[in-house]
């Protein structure tokens, strides 16, 4: 379980039952989001295998697969591309929200 977006501190008064204190995410449901250059738009498909290497766990390759491809182009660091979500095939306990990742997507 990952705790994130903590909205309170020690001594904070809770206003009502609708107040959000924090958010929880099950690590089994965690997805990796990457930005892929438009030049690969015709090659990346849902179901493609992916090897991931996380900055906080270098040398350890985690297997995954493309689970969703955005149909909207976005610009990141001056490069036009599209977002791709990757579902992990194994649980990674050391994974943290916002961790940098190198992803190798295998295309047909």
GUDOGU-40041 format. One record per residue (C-alpha): residue in one letter; x negated, y negated, z negated. Coordinates in nm, 3 decimals. Layout:
% GUDOGU-40041
r residu:a&east:X&north:Y&up:Z
...
% end
This chain:
% GUDOGU-40041
r residu:x&east:0.000&north:0.000&up:0.000
r residu:x&east:-0.130&north:-0.346&up:0.092
r residu:x&east:-0.023&north:-0.651&up:-0.108
r residu:x&east:-0.032&north:-0.979&up:0.087
r residu:x&east:0.125&north:-1.324&up:0.108
r residu:x&east:0.134&north:-1.368&up:-0.270
r residu:x&east:0.366&north:-1.659&up:-0.353
r residu:x&east:0.318&north:-1.688&up:-0.729
r residu:x&east:0.051&north:-1.738&up:-0.993
r residu:x&east:0.028&north:-1.656&up:-1.361
r residu:x&east:0.292&north:-1.865&up:-1.538
r residu:x&east:0.507&north:-1.931&up:-1.230
r residu:x&east:0.877&north:-1.954&up:-1.316
r residu:x&east:1.102&north:-1.742&up:-1.097
r residu:x&east:1.400&north:-1.945&up:-0.974
r residu:x&east:1.637&north:-1.663&up:-0.882
r residu:x&east:1.658&north:-1.306&up:-0.755
r residu:x&east:1.603&north:-1.429&up:-0.397
r residu:x&east:1.253&north:-1.565&up:-0.471
r residu:x&east:0.978&north:-1.379&up:-0.283
r residu:x&east:0.684&north:-1.301&up:-0.510
r residu:x&east:0.471&north:-1.109&up:-0.263
r residu:x&east:0.497&north:-0.884&up:0.040
r residu:x&east:0.401&north:-0.517&up:0.057
r residu:x&east:0.302&north:-0.311&up:0.360
r residu:x&east:0.261&north:0.063&up:0.374
r residu:x&east:-0.077&north:0.143&up:0.532
r residu:x&east:0.089&north:0.423&up:0.729
r residu:x&east:0.292&north:0.158&up:0.914
r residu:x&east:-0.001&north:-0.072&up:0.986
r residu:x&east:-0.058&north:-0.164&up:1.351
r residu:x&east:-0.360&north:-0.318&up:1.517
r residu:x&east:-0.298&north:-0.608&up:1.752
r residu:x&east:-0.552&north:-0.695&up:2.022
r residu:x&east:-0.562&north:-0.952&up:2.300
r residu:x&east:-0.644&north:-0.807&up:2.644
r residu:x&east:-0.760&north:-1.011&up:2.944
r residu:x&east:-0.511&north:-1.046&up:3.231
r residu:x&east:-0.753&north:-0.871&up:3.468
r residu:x&east:-0.654&north:-0.542&up:3.296
r residu:x&east:-0.277&north:-0.604&up:3.306
r residu:x&east:-0.210&north:-0.332&up:3.563
r residu:x&east:-0.423&north:-0.072&up:3.387
r residu:x&east:-0.321&north:-0.076&up:3.020
r residu:x&east:-0.010&north:0.135&up:2.956
r residu:x&east:0.183&north:0.256&up:2.654
r residu:x&east:0.038&north:0.587&up:2.538
r residu:x&east:-0.321&north:0.509&up:2.645
r residu:x&east:-0.575&north:0.646&up:2.396
r residu:x&east:-0.778&north:0.389&up:2.200
r residu:x&east:-1.100&north:0.413&up:1.996
r residu:x&east:-1.123&north:0.148&up:1.724
r residu:x&east:-1.420&north:0.033&up:1.520
r residu:x&east:-1.344&north:-0.205&up:1.232
r residu:x&east:-1.592&north:-0.473&up:1.121
r residu:x&east:-1.567&north:-0.360&up:0.758
r residu:x&east:-1.631&north:0.006&up:0.849
r residu:x&east:-1.889&north:0.001&up:1.132
r residu:x&east:-1.992&north:0.333&up:1.282
r residu:x&east:-1.660&north:0.497&up:1.195
r residu:x&east:-1.437&north:0.543&up:1.503
r residu:x&east:-1.062&north:0.558&up:1.441
r residu:x&east:-0.830&north:0.704&up:1.705
r residu:x&east:-0.510&north:0.533&up:1.809
r residu:x&east:-0.280&north:0.479&up:2.103
r residu:x&east:-0.116&north:0.183&up:2.273
r residu:x&east:0.236&north:0.155&up:2.131
r residu:x&east:0.358&north:-0.177&up:2.273
r residu:x&east:0.250&north:-0.423&up:2.540
r residu:x&east:0.374&north:-0.781&up:2.529
r residu:x&east:0.549&north:-0.904&up:2.842
r residu:x&east:0.435&north:-1.262&up:2.769
r residu:x&east:0.094&north:-1.401&up:2.854
r residu:x&east:-0.089&north:-1.605&up:2.590
r residu:x&east:-0.414&north:-1.797&up:2.583
r residu:x&east:-0.677&north:-1.710&up:2.321
r residu:x&east:-1.012&north:-1.890&up:2.316
r residu:x&east:-0.944&north:-2.023&up:2.666
r residu:x&east:-0.873&north:-1.678&up:2.811
r residu:x&east:-0.532&north:-1.587&up:2.949
r residu:x&east:-0.420&north:-1.241&up:2.848
r residu:x&east:-0.153&north:-1.036&up:2.673
r residu:x&east:-0.112&north:-0.883&up:2.328
r residu:x&east:-0.123&north:-0.508&up:2.280
r residu:x&east:-0.018&north:-0.322&up:1.965
r residu:x&east:-0.203&north:-0.004&up:1.873
r residu:x&east:-0.063&north:0.264&up:1.644
r residu:x&east:-0.330&north:0.441&up:1.438
r residu:x&east:-0.339&north:0.821&up:1.459
r residu:x&east:-0.497&north:0.843&up:1.114
r residu:x&east:-0.474&north:0.650&up:0.791
r residu:x&east:-0.759&north:0.408&up:0.720
r residu:x&east:-0.782&north:0.317&up:0.351
r residu:x&east:-1.045&north:0.046&up:0.405
r residu:x&east:-0.835&north:-0.146&up:0.660
r residu:x&east:-0.736&north:-0.499&up:0.560
r residu:x&east:-0.505&north:-0.749&up:0.726
r residu:x&east:-0.707&north:-0.980&up:0.949
r residu:x&east:-1.004&north:-0.743&up:0.987
r residu:x&east:-1.199&north:-0.784&up:1.311
r residu:x&east:-1.191&north:-0.483&up:1.542
r residu:x&east:-1.358&north:-0.360&up:1.860
r residu:x&east:-1.112&north:-0.159&up:2.069
r residu:x&east:-1.191&north:0.065&up:2.365
r residu:x&east:-0.871&north:0.142&up:2.557
r residu:x&east:-0.894&north:0.443&up:2.789
r residu:x&east:-0.716&north:0.374&up:3.118
r residu:x&east:-0.622&north:0.614&up:3.397
% end
